[in-house]
Amino acid sequence: MALSKAYAKKVVSGYKEKWSKDYPSNLTQTDMFKKWVPEDESDFTFKYGSMGFDQIFTCDRVRTGAGFNCHHLYRQMRKTPDILVFSDENTSIFQPLGEPGRDVDKYKDSHLMAVSHSFGDSDPSTFNECLPTTEAEDEDLSRRVSLINSAILALRRNALVSECGPKVVEKATDLGVAMDMGIQQFFLHQVLELSPEVLAGPPGYVLNKDGVDIGKNKEELEKTIGKVFENEGLQPMMFIQPPDRSTQFLSHIHCFLLDPSESLPKELEENYISVELIQEVKYELKNAIEEEEDCELVRTATPPIFNSEPKPEVDEGCDLTRGLSLETVVGA
């Protein structure tokens, strides 16, 4: 499913239809996000049902109660991610907590996420890219995709921390890390410095390699990070989980480095959709709507024909041509 355009179109079209039935036409994801999402760990269960999201985010693992719940990622982004590798003014690129790379067979430490960290009044904020989006929300997705590619390039050349964005520089300064440290080494440093509380979770942190957690093994982790990001044969591929698979109500792009000559791992294939296909499908659907509207405008602009019957003949044999009366024209 992950790389099926037909499936992506079915999912996007299905949520578009549902959204149009359940919500006013001018209600955007950003509007709903800013109105409903709390900044604290409060119980979200009542609001979850009130806004109809129990019919959209239907994954059986969704947690809406107080504490660690469906807004954990949002709260994390209002602070600073624990394993941050790249940023710009609006978005952070980082390795997620939990079990990064859980749904891929190899190169688990290449798992990165792109998530917005800017939540001002004018900033787009989306729940999930499978739901209908505005032009501004689409542009925000494209910018996040571009930033992931920049992050991968920086990791591959082991760019200096000072070159990896304002949030990275800020965090490195807080940790007492030199600006000329390579970003691969900063990645390693952050993993090794995770506190016992963060490691314990929830969600915790476990980096599995062949069934062994290497998250605290400096030598193994350093070797693995260098090996995966310097492998030019691996290709960055970006996905999201649709609402019936996702447990977090803040849009987050998953990026994995994968071998394009190999089939997608089963879990990835079954539970994710390519971001590129979502963008392509939405572009085509938008163009189809615009073409239909243009056709409507053309049809409306065509002058109607009120009377196609021939005009009555005028007797031109008289010296004085008789003019047609109003009664004659309209048949009064």
N, C-alpha and C positions, 0 to 999 in steps of 0.2 A: 504493500500500500504506500509506503513512504515515497516511492518514486513513480507512482501511477498518477498521471495527469487526470485520467477519468475519475479516479477516486478523489483527488483534490477538488475537482470541479463539483462532484456530488456533495462533498462535505461543505464547501464554501456556499454553494447554492442552497443547501438545506438550512444552514444557519441564517442565511440572508432571508429566506422565506419565513422562518420562525420569528426572527427579529421584527420583520415588517408586520407580522400579525399581533405580536405581543407588546410592541412599544411604538410610541409616536414616531412619525417619519423623520422628525428633526432631532430625535434623541440619540446622541452619539455615545460611544464607549467612554470617551473622555468625560462627558457630562455625568454619566453614571458613576464613574470611578471617583470623581471629586466629591460627589454627593454622598456616596454610600460607604466608602472604604475607611475604616478607622485607623488611627495612627498607633493605637495601643493594642494590647493582647486581649481585648474584650471579646466576649462571646458574640459570634457573628451569625448564629443559627437563625434568629428571627429575621434579620435583614436578608439573609440568604434566601429564605422563602418569600419574603415580601417583594423582593425585586425580581422574582421569577428565576433566579439562578439555579434553583433545585431542579429546573427543567433543562438547564444548559450545561452546567458543570456537574455531570452525573457519575463521575468516577467514584467507585465505592470506597476509595482510600481518602477522599476529601475530609478534612477535619475543620469543623466550623466552630467548635467550642473554644472556650478561653484558653490562652497559653499558646503553645506551638500549634499553629493552624494555617489555614489557606492564605493568610497574609504575612506569613513569616518572611518571605522574600521581600515584600514591600517594606517591612520594618528594617530588614537588613540593608536595603538600598538607601534608606534615609540616614544610615550611618556609613560604614565603609566595609566592603567585603573582606573576608578573612584572607583570601588568597588572590590578591589583585595583581593583574599583569599589564593592563593598558587602560587608557581612559581618554575621554575628551570632556568638554564642559557639561555634557548631558548624559553620557553613557559610560558604564564600567564594563570591562571585560575581565572575567575572573573564573577561577575553577570553583565549581559548586562544592558545598559540604555534602554530607550524606555519604554516598558511595559513587564518586565520579567514575564515569565510564561503565556503569553497571550494565548498560544495554548494548555494549559492544564487546567483541571477543578479544581484541588486541588494542594496543596503543591507548589504554584507558587514561593515562595521564595527559593525553592531548585534549581531553574533554574540557571545553570552555563554555561560558555563557555570556551573552550580551544582554544587559538589562539597563533600562533608564534609571538614573539616580536624580533626575531633576523633575520636581513636582510643583513648579510654580503655576500660577493661574493661567498662563498662556502656553504651558507645556502640554503636548499630547500625552495621555496616559491610557494604555489599552490593557484589557484583560487577556485577550487571545486573538491572534491574527486570523483565525478562521471565521471570526465574527465580522459583521460589516464594519468598514473603516472609512474615514473621511480622507480627503486628499492630504491633509496635514499629517494624519496618522500613517498613511502610506509612505509619505516622505520620511517620517521618523523611522519606519522599518528599514527603508533603503539605507539610511544613514548608519543604522546599527550594523547592517550587513557589511557595509564598507569598512566600518571600524574593526570588525572581527578580522577582515582580511589584512588590515594594517597591523593588528596585533600578532597575527601569525607570521608576517614578514619580520616584525621586530624580534620575535622569539627565535626565528630561524637564524637571524644574523647576530643574535645575542646583543641587542641594542643596549645602550646605557640606560640606567634607570631614569636619568634626566631627560631622555628622549621619549619616554613612554606615557606622557600625559600628566595633567595637574594633580589628579587624585593619587597617582602612583608616587609622584614627587612628595606630596603631602604625607603619605603613609610612610615612605622611606625615611623622611625627616623625623617623624614621630618615633620610628624604631631605631634611629641613630645609624642608619645605613648610608654609606657614601653614595653620592650621585653618579660615580663612575663604576659602580657595580653593574655587572651584566644582568639583564632581566631574567635569564635562566637561573642565575644564582639567587636573585631576589625571590623568584618563585620557590626555589628550594628552601630559602631562609624562612619564608612565611609558613610553609608546611611544618618545618621542624620546630617552629616557635608557637604552634597552636597550643593553647592552654589545655590542661586536663579537663576543664569544664566544656570547652568546645569539642574536644575529642570524644567526650562521653555523650554529648548531645542532650536532647534531640536538636538537629538531626545527626550529630556526630560527624566523624570523618574516618573513612576506611578506604585505602587505595589498594585494591587487590591486584596481585600479579601471580598467576598460576595458583590461585587459592591462598596466597600468603599476603598479609597486610605489610606493605613496604613503606607506609606513611612515616615511620620513625627511623627508617634505615637510611642514613645519610648517603652512604656509598652507593647503594642500590638505586635510590631515588635520583641521585645526581646523574648516574649513568643512564637511567631510563629517560629522564627529561631531555638530556642532550641527544640521545639516540632518536627519539621520536620527532623532535622539532627540527632536527637537522637532516631528516630523511626527505629529500626533495621528491621522492616517488610517491609520497602520501599527499592526498588532496584534501583541502578543507571542505567539508560538506555541512550544510546548515539545515536544521530541522526544528519544528515545534511539535508538541503533543496537542492534539485537538482537545476541545473542552471535555469530552467524555473519557479522556486519558489523563488530563492534567490535574494536579492537586494544588497548584498555586495560582491565585487570581491576579497575577501581574505578568504581562507578556515577557517571555524570556526565550531567547534563541539559543538552542544547543548547537555547538560546533564540535565536530570530531574530525581528526585526521584519519582518512581511510585510504586503502589501496583500491584505486578505481578498477583494477583488473579482477577484484574479488567481489563476490556477492555480498549484499548487505547482511549483517547479522540478523538473525530471526527476530529478536526483540525490537530492534530498530525498525525493521520492515513492518512489523505489526502494530507498533504503537506511536509512530511519528509520521509527519508529512514534510516533504521538502519545502523549505521557505521559498526557494526559487519557483517552484510550481504554484504555490499560493499566489505569489506576485504575478505570475503569468496569467493564471486563471482570472484574478481580479481585474487585470488590465483588459483582458478579452471581454469579460462581462460588462465592464464599464463602457467600452467602445460599442458593444452591441446595443446598450441602452441609448447611447448618444446617437447612433445611427437611426434607431427607431424614432427617437424624438425629432431628428432632422426630417425624416419621412413624414411625420405628422405635420410639421411646420409647412412642408411643401404642399401637402394635400390641402391644408387649411387655407393656404395662400392662393389656390386656384380659384379664379372668379366663377361663381355659380351661374348657370344659364337659366334665366327666369322664364323665357318664352322663345321656343325655337320655331314657332309657326311663322310662315311667310307674312310679310307686311301686306296690308291691303293695297291694291293698285290705285294709283291716282289718275284720273281722267285728264290727260294732257291735251285733249282735242279742243278744249275751250280756250278762248282768248285769256280768260282770267282763271288761273289754276286755283281749284278749291283747296283750301287748307283742311287737314284732318282735325276733327274735333276731338277733345279729350275722351268723350263718350265712345267714339269710334275705336280708339286705341285700346282702351281697357275693356271694351265690350259692355259698357254700361247700358 
